[in-house]
Amino acid sequence: EQVRRLGEPGPIRHRRRSSRPRRLILLIDVSGSMGAYADALLRLGHRLVQAGGPVDVFTIGTRLTHITRSLSLRDPDRALIAAGAAVPDWSGGTRLSEGLAAFLQTWGRRGPARGAVVVIASDGWEREQPEQLGEQVRRLHALAHRLIWVNPHRGKTGYEPVQRGMAAALPHIDDFLAGHTLGTFVELTEVIGRA
């Protein structure tokens, strides 16, 4: 190139950084208290997985279950049936702090959670150790690019985040959204898109 121009400097070429979409991680509470909302949240997870891009979906009840593969089935009904079959603790109890600790241990520090947009969909009921939930949320917030908490009760008139688990987690959350209607899911996708 320099020989062809007889030693004269050529045009300066700038490389542009390629932009990659941030990984999105959904942690959906499927305990009994979330029974009325879990199906709709999993359908949202299915749509996000189908949209492409780096997305991982997990359920949290009494244990953590990775269901991205189940939700990758194109047909939404078949995907939800497959996800339901993969989740052994559907409509059972809840151990949010233990589920988040398991997520951080396996998928956290060196895994996909680092720099990701993380969405926790839960009502925040943590009966046993609310301080532990606050600590796990703090650790997750330190790893993630943005931490969003979707609580279906937040959209109801007069709701206050007084559950001990929710109160312990709230200081470490970037966005606290409602999640009880289609309109609130639109708001959630807009917040994810801006993150």
ROMIVO-588187 format. One record per residue (C-alpha): residue number from 1; residue in one letter; x, y, z. Coordinates in steps of 0.25 Angstrom, whole numbers, plus 5000, padded with zeros to 4 digits. Example, Ala and Ser with C-alpha at 12.3 -4.5 7.8 and 13.67 -1.06 7.14 Angstrom:
2
- 1 a 5049 4982 5031 .
- 2 s 5055 4996 5029 .
# end
This chain:
195
- 1 e 5000 5000 5000 .
- 2 q 5011 5010 5004 .
- 3 v 5019 5006 4991 .
- 4 r 5007 5009 4982 .
- 5 r 5006 5023 4988 .
- 6 l 5021 5025 4987 .
- 7 g 5023 5027 5002 .
- 8 e 5012 5037 5003 .
- 9 p 5002 5035 5015 .
- 10 g 4989 5030 5011 .
- 11 p 4975 5032 5017 .
- 12 i 4973 5029 5032 .
- 13 r 4964 5017 5034 .
- 14 h 4957 5017 5047 .
- 15 r 4952 5004 5053 .
- 16 r 4938 5004 5059 .
- 17 r 4935 4996 5071 .
- 18 s 4925 4986 5068 .
- 19 s 4913 4987 5078 .
- 20 r 4908 4974 5084 .
- 21 p 4895 4973 5091 .
- 22 r 4896 4972 5106 .
- 23 r 4892 4958 5112 .
- 24 l 4879 4958 5118 .
- 25 i 4876 4949 5130 .
- 26 l 4862 4946 5135 .
- 27 l 4860 4940 5149 .
- 28 i 4845 4936 5150 .
- 29 d 4839 4933 5164 .
- 30 v 4830 4921 5162 .
- 31 s 4826 4919 5176 .
- 32 g 4811 4918 5181 .
- 33 s 4810 4932 5184 .
- 34 m 4814 4936 5169 .
- 35 g 4804 4925 5163 .
- 36 a 4795 4936 5157 .
- 37 y 4807 4943 5150 .
- 38 a 4817 4932 5147 .
- 39 d 4810 4927 5134 .
- 40 a 4810 4941 5128 .
- 41 l 4825 4944 5132 .
- 42 l 4829 4931 5126 .
- 43 r 4822 4935 5113 .
- 44 l 4829 4948 5113 .
- 45 g 4842 4940 5115 .
- 46 h 4838 4931 5103 .
- 47 r 4836 4943 5094 .
- 48 l 4850 4949 5099 .
- 49 v 4857 4936 5096 .
- 50 q 4850 4935 5082 .
- 51 a 4854 4949 5079 .
- 52 g 4869 4945 5078 .
- 53 g 4881 4951 5085 .
- 54 p 4887 4946 5098 .
- 55 v 4876 4942 5107 .
- 56 d 4876 4932 5119 .
- 57 v 4863 4929 5127 .
- 58 f 4863 4922 5141 .
- 59 t 4852 4919 5151 .
- 60 i 4854 4920 5166 .
- 61 g 4845 4913 5176 .
- 62 t 4851 4904 5185 .
- 63 r 4862 4902 5175 .
- 64 l 4868 4909 5163 .
- 65 t 4865 4903 5149 .
- 66 h 4871 4907 5136 .
- 67 i 4859 4907 5126 .
- 68 t 4865 4914 5114 .
- 69 r 4866 4901 5105 .
- 70 s 4851 4898 5108 .
- 71 l 4847 4912 5104 .
- 72 s 4855 4911 5091 .
- 73 l 4844 4903 5085 .
- 74 r 4837 4912 5075 .
- 75 d 4822 4908 5079 .
- 76 p 4819 4916 5092 .
- 77 d 4809 4905 5097 .
- 78 r 4819 4894 5095 .
- 79 a 4831 4902 5101 .
- 80 l 4822 4905 5114 .
- 81 i 4819 4890 5115 .
- 82 a 4834 4887 5114 .
- 83 a 4838 4898 5124 .
- 84 g 4827 4893 5133 .
- 85 a 4832 4878 5132 .
- 86 a 4847 4883 5135 .
- 87 v 4843 4891 5147 .
- 88 p 4841 4882 5159 .
- 89 d 4837 4892 5169 .
- 90 w 4825 4899 5162 .
- 91 s 4815 4906 5172 .
- 92 g 4823 4901 5184 .
- 93 g 4830 4908 5194 .
- 94 t 4840 4919 5192 .
- 95 r 4855 4921 5196 .
- 96 l 4859 4933 5188 .
- 97 s 4872 4936 5196 .
- 98 e 4877 4921 5194 .
- 99 g 4873 4922 5179 .
- 100 l 4880 4934 5177 .
- 101 a 4892 4929 5184 .
- 102 a 4892 4916 5175 .
- 103 f 4891 4925 5163 .
- 104 l 4903 4934 5167 .
- 105 q 4911 4922 5170 .
- 106 t 4909 4915 5157 .
- 107 w 4906 4927 5147 .
- 108 g 4911 4939 5155 .
- 109 r 4925 4944 5156 .
- 110 r 4932 4938 5144 .
- 111 g 4918 4934 5137 .
- 112 p 4908 4941 5128 .
- 113 a 4903 4950 5140 .
- 114 r 4915 4959 5139 .
- 115 g 4911 4972 5132 .
- 116 a 4897 4966 5128 .
- 117 v 4884 4972 5130 .
- 118 v 4877 4964 5141 .
- 119 v 4862 4963 5143 .
- 120 i 4857 4957 5156 .
- 121 a 4842 4955 5155 .
- 122 s 4837 4952 5169 .
- 123 d 4827 4957 5180 .
- 124 g 4839 4957 5190 .
- 125 w 4833 4948 5200 .
- 126 e 4845 4942 5208 .
- 127 r 4840 4936 5221 .
- 128 e 4853 4931 5227 .
- 129 q 4865 4940 5224 .
- 130 p 4861 4954 5218 .
- 131 e 4875 4959 5222 .
- 132 q 4881 4948 5213 .
- 133 l 4873 4952 5202 .
- 134 g 4878 4966 5203 .
- 135 e 4892 4961 5203 .
- 136 q 4890 4952 5191 .
- 137 v 4883 4964 5183 .
- 138 r 4895 4973 5187 .
- 139 r 4905 4963 5181 .
- 140 l 4897 4961 5169 .
- 141 h 4896 4976 5167 .
- 142 a 4911 4978 5168 .
- 143 l 4912 4968 5156 .
- 144 a 4901 4972 5147 .
- 145 h 4901 4984 5138 .
- 146 r 4886 4987 5143 .
- 147 l 4877 4980 5153 .
- 148 i 4862 4981 5150 .
- 149 w 4852 4975 5160 .
- 150 v 4838 4973 5155 .
- 151 n 4828 4971 5166 .
- 152 p 4813 4968 5162 .
- 153 h 4808 4975 5174 .
- 154 r 4815 4988 5172 .
- 155 g 4804 4992 5162 .
- 156 k 4793 4990 5172 .
- 157 t 4787 5002 5179 .
- 158 g 4793 5004 5193 .
- 159 y 4804 4995 5191 .
- 160 e 4816 4997 5200 .
- 161 p 4829 4988 5199 .
- 162 v 4828 4985 5214 .
- 163 q 4831 4970 5213 .
- 164 r 4844 4968 5220 .
- 165 g 4851 4961 5208 .
- 166 m 4846 4972 5198 .
- 167 a 4850 4983 5208 .
- 168 a 4864 4977 5209 .
- 169 a 4866 4976 5194 .
- 170 l 4861 4989 5190 .
- 171 p 4873 4998 5193 .
- 172 h 4881 4989 5183 .
- 173 i 4871 4990 5171 .
- 174 d 4873 5000 5160 .
- 175 d 4858 4999 5155 .
- 176 f 4846 4994 5163 .
- 177 l 4834 4992 5153 .
- 178 a 4820 4986 5154 .
- 179 g 4818 4973 5146 .
- 180 h 4803 4970 5146 .
- 181 t 4798 4975 5133 .
- 182 l 4802 4975 5118 .
- 183 g 4805 4990 5119 .
- 184 t 4815 4987 5130 .
- 185 f 4822 4977 5122 .
- 186 v 4823 4988 5111 .
- 187 e 4829 4997 5121 .
- 188 l 4839 4986 5125 .
- 189 t 4843 4983 5111 .
- 190 e 4846 4998 5109 .
- 191 v 4854 4998 5122 .
- 192 i 4862 4986 5117 .
- 193 g 4864 4993 5103 .
- 194 r 4870 5005 5110 .
- 195 a 4879 4998 5119 .
# end
